[in-house]
Amino acid sequence: KSGRPFSIMYVDIDEFKFINDNYGHKIGDRVIKIVASRISELTDSKTIFGRIGGDEYILLVPGDISVSEKLSGEILDAVKKEIYIGDTNTCHYLTASIGISRFPKDSKISSELIRYADIAMYSVKTAGKNGIKFFEKELETEMMRISNIESLAQKYISEESFTFAYQPQYCAKTKKLRGFETLLRIREEDRNIVSTQELISVAEKSDIIFRIDEY
C-alpha cells in the first residue's frame, strides 16, 4: 500500500529429490527445517519469510534491488554449508536456485510477482542450478517455449508417434558406410521440426528423458 519497492524471492533446494530418494522423507524433512533455519537467521523483522511447499521457500524483502541481491547471495552461501544427515552422519553439501521479481518494476499484482519469481527460479534450474536470476520479460517467453515442448513430447510419448531420421556415418579412411545415427523427431503444430538439441535439452531436465530412452 505504501508503494515502496520490495522483492519477491523464490528459493528452491537443488537436487532435493536425491535426498528423499536415498535417505527417506524423514531426513528430507529435517533438511527442509535446517535450510529454513539458516534462511531465517539472515532475515530481519521487516522481511516476510515462509515455506511455500515441498523444498521451496518464499520471501518478501523490502527495499531496492541491492537489498535482495545481497540477501540472495547470503542465502546461497548459507545453503552451501555442510549438512550431516542419516544414521551414518553423512556430510552432504546443498545448493539452491533463487528467482527474484521486483515491485513495482515487474508488476504491481502479488500473484504475478510470485509467478515471475518462480519463472526466474526455474530459469536458474535450466541453466545449471546454484545461482540467482532476476525476472525479465524474455524469460516468460522462454519458459512458455519449454512448457510447450514438454507437453508436445508427452503427447508423442503417449501416442507413440515419434518419427526418426537416420544420419549416415562413414569411415573417413575407407569412405565406407559404417552405420547410422538415429535422430528423434517431433513436429509442432505449424509442422516445423523441433531440433534434437532443443528437445533433449528440455527432456533432460525432467523425467521425460527416461521415457524417451524407453521408447
Secondary structure, DSSP 8 states (H G I E B T S, - for coil): -----EEEEEEEETTHHHHHHHH-HHHHHHHHHHHHHHHHHH--TT-EEEEEETTEEEEEEES-HHHHHHHHHHHHHHHHS-EEETTTTEEE---EEEEEEEETTT-S-HHHHHHHHHHHHHHHHHTTSSEEEE--HHHHHHHHHHHHHHHHHHHHHHHT--EEEEEEEE-TTT--EEEEEEEEEEE-TT--EE-HHHHHHHHTTSTHHHHHHH-
